[in-house]
Amino acid sequence: MKLFTGLRQIREFERRQLPFLKSVIDFDIVIEIGYAEEQEQPLTLKQLFLLNLSSRTTVRRKLARLIEQGIVMRRKHANDHRTSLLTISASTVRLLGKYCGTVTTISACHFN
């Protein structure tokens, strides 16, 4: 088992392919929005705040950057036009799928 070789490969992939995830909070925001979308219950901004990932100010600032980069998308709620739903862009979902495949492969090689 080469633990640190595998961890290093994962981290190299993250730096190259996921530069928009600059912190653990960025990663948490993307994961929570994607998970809710996967469960067919997209999050609102208020629901994201209620997850207590960090302070509201930090979450708002990091979310604004992710939206500006096209990682997270905002769309109007079908029934309540005052509310926006948060979703992950299709290109980011594909990239994260590739990331999961890479982590799985590296894990199989190094973490048995």
C-alpha distances in whole Angstrom, upper triangle without the diagonal:
4,6,9,9,9,11,13,14,15,17,19,20,21,23,24,25,26,28,30,28,29,28,26,30,30,27,29,32,31,29,32,34,32,31,35,36,34,36,39,40,40,40,43,42,44,41,38,40,40,36,36,33,35,39,41,42,38,38,41,40,36,38,41,38,36,39,41,38,38,35,37,40,43,45,49,48,51,53,53,53,53,49,46,43,40,38,35,36,35,34,31,30,29,27,25,25,23,21,20,19,17,15,15,14,11,10,10,8,5,6,6
4,6,5,6,9,10,11,13,14,16,17,19,20,22,23,24,25,28,26,26,25,24,28,28,25,27,30,29,28,31,33,31,31,35,35,33,36,39,40,39,39,42,41,43,40,37,39,39,35,35,32,34,37,39,40,36,36,39,38,34,36,38,36,34,37,38,35,36,33,35,39,42,44,47,48,50,52,52,52,52,48,45,42,39,37,34,35,34,32,30,29,28,26,24,24,22,20,19,19,16,14,15,14,10,10,11,9,5,7,9
4,6,5,6,9,10,11,12,14,16,17,19,20,21,22,23,26,23,23,22,21,25,25,22,24,27,26,25,28,30,28,28,32,33,31,33,36,37,36,36,39,38,39,37,34,35,36,32,32,29,30,34,36,36,33,32,36,35,31,33,36,33,31,35,36,33,34,31,33,36,39,42,45,45,47,49,49,49,49,45,42,39,36,34,31,32,32,30,28,27,27,24,22,23,21,18,18,18,15,13,14,14,10,9,11,10,6,6,9
4,5,5,6,8,10,10,12,14,15,16,18,20,20,21,24,21,21,20,20,23,24,21,23,27,26,25,28,30,29,29,32,33,32,34,37,37,36,36,38,37,39,37,34,35,35,32,31,28,29,32,35,35,31,31,34,33,30,31,34,31,30,33,34,31,33,29,32,35,38,41,44,45,47,49,49,49,48,45,42,39,35,34,31,32,32,30,27,27,27,24,22,23,21,18,18,19,16,13,15,15,11,11,14,12,9,10,13
4,6,5,6,9,10,11,13,14,15,17,18,19,21,24,22,22,22,21,25,25,22,25,28,26,25,29,31,29,29,33,34,32,34,37,38,37,37,39,38,40,38,35,36,37,34,33,30,31,35,37,37,33,33,35,34,31,32,35,32,30,34,34,31,32,29,32,35,38,41,44,45,47,50,50,49,49,45,42,40,36,34,31,31,31,28,26,26,25,22,21,22,19,17,17,17,14,12,14,13,9,10,12,10,7,10,13
4,5,5,6,9,10,11,13,14,16,16,17,19,22,20,20,20,19,23,23,20,22,25,24,22,26,28,26,26,30,30,28,31,34,35,33,34,36,36,38,35,32,34,35,31,31,28,29,33,35,35,31,31,33,32,29,30,33,30,28,31,32,29,30,27,29,32,36,38,41,42,44,47,46,46,46,43,39,36,33,31,28,28,28,26,23,23,22,20,18,18,16,14,14,14,11,9,11,10,6,7,9,8,6,7,11
4,5,5,6,9,10,11,12,14,15,15,17,19,17,17,17,16,20,20,17,19,22,21,20,23,25,24,24,28,29,27,30,32,33,32,31,34,33,35,33,29,31,32,28,28,24,26,29,31,32,28,27,30,29,26,27,30,27,25,29,30,27,28,25,27,30,33,36,39,40,42,45,44,44,44,40,37,34,31,29,26,27,27,25,22,22,22,19,17,18,16,13,14,14,11,9,12,12,8,9,12,11,9,9,13
4,5,5,6,9,10,11,12,14,15,16,19,17,17,17,17,21,20,18,21,24,22,22,25,27,25,26,30,30,29,32,34,35,33,33,35,34,36,34,31,32,34,30,30,26,27,30,32,32,28,28,31,29,26,28,30,27,25,29,29,26,28,25,27,31,34,37,40,41,44,46,46,45,45,41,38,36,32,30,27,27,27,25,22,23,22,19,18,19,17,14,15,16,12,11,14,13,10,12,15,13,11,12,16
4,5,5,6,9,10,11,12,13,15,18,17,17,18,18,21,20,18,21,23,22,21,25,26,24,25,29,29,28,30,33,34,32,32,35,34,36,34,31,33,34,31,31,27,28,32,33,33,29,29,31,30,26,27,30,27,25,28,29,25,26,23,26,30,33,36,39,40,42,45,45,44,44,41,37,35,31,29,25,25,25,22,20,21,20,16,16,17,14,11,13,13,9,9,12,11,7,10,13,11,10,12,16
4,5,5,6,9,10,10,11,13,16,14,15,15,15,18,17,14,17,20,18,17,21,22,21,21,25,25,24,27,29,30,29,29,31,30,33,31,27,29,30,27,27,23,25,28,30,30,26,25,28,27,23,24,27,24,22,25,26,23,24,20,23,26,30,32,36,36,39,41,41,41,40,37,34,31,27,25,22,22,22,20,17,18,17,14,13,14,12,9,10,11,8,6,10,10,7,9,12,12,11,12,16
4,5,5,6,9,10,10,11,14,12,12,13,13,16,15,13,16,19,18,17,21,22,21,22,26,26,25,28,30,31,29,28,31,30,32,30,27,28,30,26,26,22,23,26,28,28,24,23,26,24,21,23,25,22,20,24,24,21,23,20,22,26,29,32,35,36,39,41,41,40,40,36,33,31,27,25,22,23,23,20,18,19,18,15,14,16,14,11,13,14,11,10,13,14,11,13,16,15,14,15,19
4,5,5,6,8,10,10,14,13,13,15,16,19,17,16,19,21,19,20,23,24,23,25,28,28,27,30,32,33,31,30,32,31,34,32,29,31,32,29,29,25,26,29,30,30,26,26,28,26,22,24,26,23,21,24,24,21,22,20,23,27,30,33,36,38,40,43,42,42,41,38,35,32,28,26,23,23,23,20,18,19,18,15,14,16,14,11,14,14,11,11,15,14,12,14,17,16,15,17,20
4,6,5,6,7,10,13,12,13,15,16,18,16,14,18,19,17,17,21,22,20,22,25,25,24,27,29,30,28,28,30,30,32,31,27,29,31,28,28,24,26,29,30,29,26,25,27,25,22,23,24,21,19,22,23,19,20,18,21,24,27,30,34,35,37,40,40,39,39,36,32,30,26,24,20,20,19,17,15,16,15,11,11,13,10,8,11,11,8,9,13,12,11,13,16,15,15,17,20
4,6,5,5,7,9,8,10,11,12,15,13,11,14,16,14,15,18,19,18,20,23,23,22,25,27,27,25,25,27,26,29,27,24,26,27,24,24,21,22,25,26,25,22,21,23,22,18,19,21,18,16,19,20,17,18,15,18,21,25,28,31,32,35,38,37,36,36,33,29,27,23,21,18,18,18,16,13,14,14,11,10,13,11,8,11,13,10,10,14,14,13,15,18,18,17,18,22
4,6,6,5,9,9,9,11,13,16,14,13,16,18,16,17,21,21,20,23,25,25,25,28,30,30,28,27,29,27,30,29,25,27,29,26,26,22,23,25,26,25,22,22,23,21,18,19,21,17,16,20,19,16,18,16,19,22,26,29,32,34,37,39,38,37,37,34,30,28,25,23,19,19,20,17,15,17,17,13,13,16,14,11,14,16,13,14,17,17,16,18,21,20,20,21,24
4,6,6,10,11,12,15,16,19,16,15,19,20,17,19,22,22,21,24,26,26,26,29,30,31,28,28,30,29,32,31,27,29,31,29,29,25,26,28,29,28,24,24,25,23,20,21,22,19,17,20,20,16,17,16,19,22,26,29,33,34,37,40,39,38,38,35,31,29,25,23,19,19,19,16,14,16,15,11,13,15,12,11,14,15,13,14,17,17,16,19,21,20,20,22,25
4,6,9,10,12,14,16,17,15,13,17,17,15,16,20,19,18,20,23,22,22,26,27,27,25,25,27,27,30,28,25,27,29,27,27,23,25,27,28,27,24,22,24,22,19,19,20,17,15,18,18,14,15,13,16,19,23,26,29,31,33,36,36,35,35,32,28,26,22,20,16,15,15,12,10,12,11,8,9,12,9,8,12,13,11,13,16,16,15,18,20,20,21,22,25
4,5,6,8,11,12,14,11,10,13,14,12,13,17,16,15,18,21,20,20,23,25,25,22,22,24,23,26,25,21,23,26,23,23,20,21,23,24,23,20,19,20,19,15,16,17,14,12,15,15,12,13,10,14,17,20,23,27,28,31,34,33,32,32,29,25,23,19,17,14,14,14,12,9,11,12,8,8,12,11,9,12,14,13,13,16,17,17,19,21,22,22,22,26
4,5,6,10,12,14,11,11,15,15,13,15,18,18,18,20,23,22,23,26,27,27,24,24,25,23,26,26,22,24,26,24,24,20,20,23,23,22,18,18,19,17,14,15,16,12,11,14,14,11,13,11,14,18,21,24,28,30,32,35,34,33,32,29,26,24,20,19,16,15,17,14,12,15,15,11,12,15,14,12,16,18,16,16,20,21,20,21,25,25,24,25,28
4,6,9,11,11,8,9,12,12,10,13,16,15,15,18,20,20,21,24,25,24,21,20,21,20,23,22,19,20,23,21,21,18,18,20,20,19,16,15,16,14,10,11,12,9,7,11,11,8,10,8,11,14,17,21,24,26,29,32,30,29,28,26,22,21,17,16,13,13,15,13,10,13,14,12,12,15,15,13,16,19,18,18,21,23,22,23,26,27,26,27,30
4,6,7,8,5,6,9,10,9,11,14,14,14,16,19,19,20,22,24,23,20,19,21,19,22,21,17,19,21,19,18,15,15,18,18,18,14,13,15,13,10,11,13,10,9,12,13,11,12,10,12,15,18,22,25,26,29,32,31,30,29,26,22,21,17,16,13,14,16,14,11,13,15,12,11,15,15,12,15,18,17,16,19,21,20,21,24,25,24,24,28
4,7,8,6,8,11,12,12,14,16,17,17,20,22,22,23,26,27,26,23,22,22,20,23,22,19,19,22,20,19,15,15,17,18,17,13,13,15,13,10,12,14,11,10,14,14,12,15,13,14,18,21,24,27,29,32,34,33,32,30,28,24,23,19,19,17,18,20,18,15,17,19,16,15,18,18,15,18,21,19,18,22,23,22,23,26,27,25,25,29
4,5,5,7,9,10,11,13,14,16,17,18,20,21,23,25,26,25,22,21,22,19,21,21,17,17,19,17,16,12,12,14,16,15,11,11,14,13,9,12,14,12,12,16,16,15,17,14,15,19,21,25,28,29,32,34,32,32,30,27,24,23,19,19,17,19,21,20,16,18,20,17,16,19,19,16,18,21,20,18,22,24,22,22,26,27,25,24,28
4,5,5,6,9,10,10,12,14,15,16,18,20,21,22,24,23,21,19,20,19,20,19,15,16,17,14,13,10,10,14,15,16,12,11,15,14,11,13,16,14,13,17,18,17,18,15,16,20,21,25,27,28,31,33,32,31,30,27,24,22,19,19,17,19,21,20,17,18,20,17,15,18,19,16,17,20,19,17,20,22,21,20,24,25,23,22,26
4,5,5,6,9,10,10,12,14,15,16,18,19,21,23,21,19,16,17,15,16,16,12,12,14,12,10,7,7,10,12,12,9,8,11,11,8,10,13,12,11,14,16,16,17,14,14,17,19,22,24,25,28,30,28,28,26,23,21,19,16,16,15,18,21,20,17,18,20,18,16,19,21,18,18,22,22,20,23,25,24,24,27,28,27,26,29
4,5,5,6,9,10,11,12,14,16,17,18,20,21,20,17,16,17,15,17,16,12,13,16,14,13,10,10,13,13,13,10,8,11,10,6,8,11,9,8,11,13,12,13,10,11,14,16,20,22,23,27,29,27,27,25,22,19,18,14,14,13,15,17,17,13,15,17,15,13,17,18,16,17,20,20,19,22,24,23,23,27,28,27,26,29
4,5,5,6,9,10,10,12,14,15,16,18,20,19,17,16,17,16,18,17,13,15,17,14,14,10,12,15,16,16,13,11,14,14,10,11,14,13,10,14,16,14,15,11,12,15,18,21,24,24,27,29,28,28,27,24,21,18,15,14,12,14,16,16,12,13,15,13,11,14,15,13,13,17,17,15,18,21,20,20,23,25,24,23,26
4,6,5,6,8,10,10,12,14,15,16,18,17,15,13,15,14,16,14,10,12,13,10,10,7,10,13,14,15,12,10,13,14,11,11,14,14,12,15,17,16,17,13,12,16,17,20,23,23,26,27,26,26,25,22,19,17,14,14,13,16,18,18,14,14,17,16,13,16,18,15,15,19,19,17,20,23,22,21,24,26,25,24,27
4,6,5,6,8,10,11,12,14,15,17,15,13,11,12,11,13,11,8,10,12,10,10,8,10,12,12,13,11,8,10,11,8,7,11,11,9,11,14,14,14,11,9,12,14,17,19,19,23,24,23,23,22,18,16,14,10,11,10,13,16,17,13,14,17,16,13,16,19,17,17,21,21,20,22,25,25,24,27,29,28,27,30
4,6,5,6,8,10,11,12,14,15,15,12,11,13,13,15,14,10,13,15,13,14,11,13,16,16,17,14,11,13,14,10,9,12,12,9,11,14,13,12,8,7,11,13,16,19,19,22,24,23,23,23,19,16,13,10,9,7,10,13,13,9,10,13,12,10,13,15,13,14,18,18,17,19,22,22,22,25,27,27,26,29
4,6,5,6,9,10,10,12,14,14,12,11,14,14,16,14,11,14,15,12,14,11,14,17,17,19,16,13,16,17,13,12,16,16,12,14,17,16,15,12,11,14,16,18,20,20,23,25,24,25,24,21,18,15,12,10,9,12,14,15,11,10,13,13,10,12,15,13,12,16,17,16,17,20,21,20,23,25,25,23,26
4,5,5,6,9,10,11,12,11,9,8,11,12,13,10,8,11,11,9,11,9,13,15,15,17,15,12,14,16,14,12,15,16,13,15,18,18,16,13,11,14,15,17,19,18,21,22,22,22,22,18,16,13,10,10,10,14,16,17,14,13,16,16,13,15,18,17,16,19,21,19,21,24,24,23,26,28,28,26,29
4,6,5,6,9,10,11,9,7,6,9,10,12,10,8,11,13,11,13,12,15,17,16,17,16,12,14,16,13,11,14,15,12,12,16,15,14,11,8,10,11,13,15,15,18,20,19,19,19,15,13,9,6,6,7,11,13,15,12,11,15,15,13,15,18,17,17,20,22,21,22,25,26,25,28,30,30,29,31
4,5,5,6,9,10,10,8,9,12,13,16,13,11,15,16,14,16,15,18,20,19,21,19,16,17,18,16,13,16,17,13,14,17,16,14,11,9,11,13,14,17,17,19,21,21,21,22,18,15,12,9,7,6,9,11,13,10,8,12,13,10,12,15,14,14,17,19,18,19,22,23,23,25,28,28,27,29
4,5,5,6,9,9,8,9,13,15,16,13,12,15,15,13,16,14,18,20,20,22,20,17,19,21,18,16,19,20,16,17,21,20,18,14,13,14,16,17,19,18,20,21,22,23,23,19,17,13,11,10,10,13,14,16,13,11,14,15,12,13,17,16,14,17,20,18,19,22,23,22,24,27,27,26,28
4,5,5,6,5,5,6,10,12,13,10,10,14,13,12,15,15,18,20,19,21,20,17,18,20,18,16,19,20,17,17,21,20,18,15,13,14,14,14,16,14,16,18,18,19,20,16,14,10,9,9,10,14,15,17,15,13,17,18,15,16,20,19,18,21,23,22,23,26,27,26,28,31,31,30,31
4,5,5,5,4,7,11,13,15,13,12,16,16,15,18,17,20,22,21,23,22,18,19,21,19,16,19,20,16,16,19,19,16,14,11,12,12,12,14,13,15,17,17,18,19,16,13,9,8,6,8,11,12,15,13,11,14,16,14,15,18,18,17,20,23,22,23,26,27,27,28,31,32,30,32
4,5,7,8,11,14,17,18,15,15,19,19,17,20,19,22,25,24,26,24,21,22,24,21,19,22,22,19,19,22,21,19,16,14,15,16,16,18,16,18,20,21,22,23,19,17,13,12,10,10,13,12,15,14,11,14,16,13,13,17,17,15,18,21,20,20,23,25,24,26,29,29,28,29
4,5,8,10,14,17,18,14,15,18,17,16,19,19,23,25,24,26,25,22,23,25,23,20,23,24,21,21,25,24,21,19,17,17,17,17,18,16,17,19,20,21,22,19,17,14,13,12,13,16,16,19,17,14,17,19,17,17,20,20,18,21,24,23,23,26,28,26,28,31,32,30,31
4,6,10,13,16,17,14,15,19,18,17,21,21,24,26,24,27,26,22,23,25,23,20,23,24,21,20,24,24,21,18,16,15,15,14,15,13,14,15,17,18,20,16,15,11,12,10,12,15,15,19,18,15,18,20,18,18,22,22,21,23,26,25,25,28,30,29,31,34,35,33,34
4,6,9,13,14,11,12,15,15,14,18,18,21,23,21,24,23,20,20,23,22,18,21,23,20,19,23,23,20,18,15,15,14,13,14,11,13,14,14,16,17,14,12,9,10,10,13,16,17,20,19,16,20,22,20,20,24,24,22,25,28,27,27,30,32,31,33,36,36,34,36
4,7,10,12,9,10,14,14,13,17,17,19,21,19,21,21,17,17,20,18,15,17,19,16,15,19,19,17,15,12,11,10,10,11,9,12,13,13,15,15,11,10,6,6,7,10,13,14,17,16,14,18,20,18,19,22,22,21,24,27,26,27,30,31,30,32,35,35,34,36
4,7,8,6,6,10,10,10,14,14,16,17,15,18,17,14,14,17,16,13,15,17,15,14,18,19,17,15,11,11,10,11,11,10,13,14,13,14,14,10,9,6,6,8,11,14,16,19,17,16,20,21,19,20,24,23,23,26,28,27,28,31,32,31,33,36,36,34,36
4,5,5,6,9,10,11,14,14,16,16,13,16,16,13,12,16,15,12,14,17,15,14,17,19,17,16,12,11,9,10,10,9,12,13,11,12,11,7,6,5,6,9,13,16,18,21,19,19,23,23,22,24,27,26,26,29,31,30,31,34,35,34,37,39,39,37,40
4,5,5,6,9,10,12,12,13,13,10,12,13,9,9,12,12,9,11,14,13,12,15,17,16,15,12,12,10,11,12,12,15,16,14,14,12,8,7,7,7,11,14,16,20,22,19,20,23,24,22,24,27,26,26,30,31,30,32,35,35,34,37,39,39,37,40
4,5,5,6,9,11,12,13,12,10,12,14,11,10,14,15,12,14,17,17,16,19,21,20,19,15,15,13,14,14,13,17,17,14,15,12,10,10,10,11,14,17,20,23,25,23,23,27,27,25,27,30,29,28,32,33,32,33,37,37,36,39,41,40,39,41
4,5,5,7,9,11,13,13,11,15,15,12,12,16,15,13,16,18,17,17,20,22,20,18,15,15,14,15,15,14,17,17,15,16,15,11,11,10,10,13,15,19,22,24,21,21,25,25,23,25,28,26,26,29,31,29,31,34,34,33,36,38,38,36,38
4,5,5,8,8,10,11,9,12,12,8,10,13,12,10,13,15,14,14,17,19,18,16,13,14,13,15,16,15,19,19,17,18,16,13,12,10,9,12,13,17,20,22,19,19,22,22,20,22,25,24,23,27,28,26,28,31,31,31,33,36,35,33,36
4,5,6,7,8,8,6,10,10,7,8,12,12,11,13,16,15,16,19,20,20,18,15,17,15,17,18,18,21,21,19,20,17,14,14,13,12,15,17,20,23,25,22,22,26,25,23,26,28,26,26,30,31,29,31,34,34,33,36,38,37,35,38
4,5,8,10,10,9,13,13,11,12,16,16,14,17,20,19,19,22,24,23,21,18,19,18,19,20,19,22,22,20,21,19,16,15,15,14,17,19,22,25,27,24,24,27,27,24,27,29,28,27,31,32,30,31,35,34,33,36,38,37,35,37
4,6,8,10,10,14,13,10,13,16,15,14,17,19,18,19,22,23,22,19,17,19,18,20,21,20,23,23,22,23,21,18,17,15,14,16,17,21,23,25,22,21,25,24,22,24,26,24,24,27,28,26,28,31,31,29,32,35,33,31,34
4,5,7,8,11,11,9,12,14,14,14,17,18,18,19,22,23,23,21,18,20,20,22,23,23,26,26,24,25,23,20,19,18,16,18,19,23,26,27,23,23,27,26,23,26,28,26,25,29,29,27,29,32,31,30,33,35,34,32,34
4,7,9,11,9,7,11,13,11,12,15,16,15,17,20,20,21,18,16,19,19,22,23,23,27,27,25,26,24,21,19,18,16,17,17,21,23,24,21,21,24,23,20,23,25,22,22,26,26,24,26,29,28,27,30,32,31,29,32
4,6,8,6,6,10,11,10,12,14,15,15,18,20,20,22,19,18,20,20,23,25,25,28,29,27,27,25,22,20,20,17,19,20,23,26,26,22,23,26,25,22,26,27,24,25,29,28,26,29,32,30,29,33,35,33,31,34
4,5,5,6,9,10,11,12,14,16,16,18,20,21,22,21,19,21,21,23,24,25,28,29,26,26,23,21,20,20,18,21,21,24,28,28,25,26,29,28,25,29,30,28,28,32,32,30,32,35,34,33,37,38,36,35,38
4,5,5,6,8,10,10,12,14,15,16,18,20,21,19,17,19,18,20,21,22,25,26,23,23,20,17,17,17,16,19,20,23,26,27,24,25,28,27,25,28,30,28,29,32,33,31,33,36,35,35,38,40,38,37,40
4,6,5,6,9,10,11,12,14,15,16,19,20,19,17,19,18,21,22,23,27,28,25,24,21,19,18,19,17,20,21,23,27,27,24,26,29,27,26,29,31,29,30,33,33,32,34,37,36,36,39,41,39,38,41
4,5,5,6,8,10,11,12,14,15,17,18,17,16,18,18,21,23,24,28,29,26,25,23,21,19,19,17,19,19,21,25,25,22,23,26,25,23,26,28,25,27,30,30,28,31,34,32,32,36,37,35,34,38
4,6,5,6,8,10,10,12,14,15,16,15,13,15,15,18,20,21,24,25,23,23,20,18,16,15,13,15,16,18,22,22,19,20,24,22,21,24,26,23,24,28,28,26,29,32,31,31,34,36,34,33,36
4,6,5,6,9,10,10,12,14,15,14,12,14,13,16,18,19,23,24,21,20,18,16,14,14,12,15,16,18,22,22,20,21,25,23,22,26,27,25,27,30,30,29,32,34,34,34,37,39,37,37,40
4,5,5,6,9,10,11,13,15,14,13,15,15,18,20,22,26,27,24,23,21,19,17,17,15,17,17,19,22,22,19,22,25,23,22,26,27,25,27,30,30,29,32,34,33,33,37,38,37,36,39
4,5,5,6,9,10,11,13,11,11,13,14,18,20,22,25,27,25,24,22,19,17,16,13,15,14,16,19,19,16,18,21,19,18,22,23,21,23,26,26,25,28,30,29,30,33,34,33,32,36
4,5,5,6,8,10,11,9,8,10,10,14,16,18,22,23,21,20,19,16,13,13,10,11,11,13,17,17,15,16,20,18,17,21,23,21,22,26,26,25,28,30,30,30,33,35,34,33,36
4,6,5,6,9,10,10,9,10,10,14,16,19,22,24,22,20,18,16,13,14,11,13,13,14,18,18,16,18,21,20,20,23,25,23,25,28,28,28,31,33,32,33,36,37,37,36,40
4,5,5,6,9,9,9,11,13,16,19,21,25,27,25,23,22,20,16,16,13,14,13,14,17,17,14,17,20,18,18,22,23,21,23,26,26,26,29,31,30,31,34,35,34,34,38
4,5,5,6,5,6,9,11,14,18,20,23,25,24,22,21,19,15,14,11,11,10,10,14,13,11,14,16,15,15,18,19,18,20,23,23,23,26,28,27,28,31,33,32,32,35
4,5,5,6,5,6,8,11,14,17,20,22,21,19,18,16,12,12,9,10,9,10,13,13,12,14,17,16,16,20,21,20,22,25,25,26,28,30,30,31,34,35,35,35,38
4,5,8,8,9,11,14,17,20,23,25,24,21,21,19,15,16,13,13,12,12,15,15,13,17,19,18,18,22,22,22,24,27,27,27,30,32,32,33,36,37,37,37,40
4,6,8,9,12,15,19,22,24,27,26,24,23,21,18,17,14,13,11,10,13,12,11,14,16,14,15,19,19,19,21,24,23,24,27,28,28,30,33,33,33,34,37
4,6,6,10,13,16,19,21,24,23,21,22,19,16,15,12,10,9,7,10,9,9,12,14,13,14,17,18,18,20,23,23,24,26,28,28,30,32,33,34,34,37
4,7,10,13,17,19,21,24,24,22,22,19,16,14,10,9,6,6,9,8,6,9,11,10,11,14,15,15,17,19,20,21,23,25,25,26,29,30,30,30,33
4,7,10,14,15,18,21,20,19,19,16,12,10,7,6,5,6,10,10,8,10,13,13,13,16,18,17,19,21,22,22,25,27,27,28,31,32,32,32,35
4,7,10,12,15,18,17,16,16,13,10,8,6,5,6,6,10,11,11,12,15,15,16,18,20,20,21,24,25,26,27,30,30,31,33,35,36,35,38
4,7,9,12,15,14,12,12,10,6,6,5,6,9,10,13,15,14,15,18,19,19,21,23,24,24,27,29,29,30,33,34,34,37,39,39,38,41
4,6,9,12,11,9,11,9,5,5,7,8,11,11,14,16,16,17,20,21,21,23,25,26,26,29,31,31,32,35,36,36,38,41,41,40,43
4,6,9,8,6,7,6,4,6,9,11,14,15,17,20,20,20,23,25,24,26,29,29,30,32,34,34,35,38,39,39,41,44,44,43,45
4,6,5,5,8,6,5,6,10,11,15,16,19,22,21,21,24,26,25,26,29,30,30,32,34,34,35,38,39,39,41,44,44,43,45
4,6,7,10,9,9,9,13,14,17,18,20,23,23,22,25,28,27,28,31,32,31,34,36,36,37,40,41,41,43,46,46,45,47
4,6,9,9,11,11,15,17,20,22,23,27,26,26,29,31,30,31,34,34,34,37,39,39,39,42,44,43,45,48,49,47,49
4,5,6,8,10,14,16,20,22,24,27,26,26,29,31,30,31,35,35,34,37,39,39,40,43,44,44,46,49,49,47,49
4,5,7,10,13,16,19,21,23,26,26,26,29,30,30,31,34,34,35,37,39,39,40,43,44,44,46,49,49,48,50
4,7,10,13,16,20,21,24,27,26,26,30,31,30,32,35,35,35,38,40,39,41,44,44,44,47,49,49,48,50
4,7,10,13,17,19,21,24,23,23,27,28,27,29,32,31,31,34,36,36,37,40,41,40,43,45,45,44,46
4,7,10,13,15,18,20,19,20,23,24,23,25,28,28,28,31,33,33,34,37,38,38,40,42,42,41,44
4,7,10,12,15,18,17,17,20,21,20,22,25,25,25,28,30,29,31,34,34,34,37,39,39,38,40
4,7,10,13,15,13,14,17,18,17,19,22,21,22,25,26,26,27,30,31,31,33,36,36,35,37
4,7,9,12,10,10,14,15,14,16,18,18,19,22,23,23,25,27,28,29,31,33,33,33,35
4,6,8,7,7,10,11,10,12,15,15,16,18,20,20,22,24,25,26,28,30,30,30,32
4,6,5,6,9,10,11,12,14,15,17,19,20,21,23,25,26,27,29,31,31,31,34
4,5,5,6,9,10,11,13,14,15,17,19,20,21,23,24,26,27,29,30,30,32
4,5,5,6,9,10,11,12,14,15,17,18,20,21,23,24,26,27,29,29,31
4,5,5,6,8,10,10,12,14,15,16,18,20,21,22,24,26,26,27,29
4,5,5,6,9,10,10,12,14,15,16,18,20,21,23,25,25,25,28
4,5,5,6,9,10,11,12,14,15,17,18,20,21,23,24,25,27
4,5,5,6,9,10,11,12,14,15,16,18,20,21,22,23,25
4,5,5,6,9,10,10,12,14,15,16,18,20,21,21,23
4,5,5,6,9,10,11,12,14,15,17,19,20,20,22
4,5,5,6,9,10,11,12,14,15,17,18,19,21
4,5,5,6,9,10,10,12,14,15,16,17,19
4,5,5,6,9,10,10,12,14,15,15,17
4,5,5,6,9,10,11,13,14,15,16
4,5,5,6,8,10,11,12,13,15
4,5,5,6,8,10,10,11,13
4,6,5,6,9,10,10,11
4,5,5,6,9,10,11
4,5,5,6,8,10
4,5,5,5,7
4,6,6,6
4,6,7
4,6
4
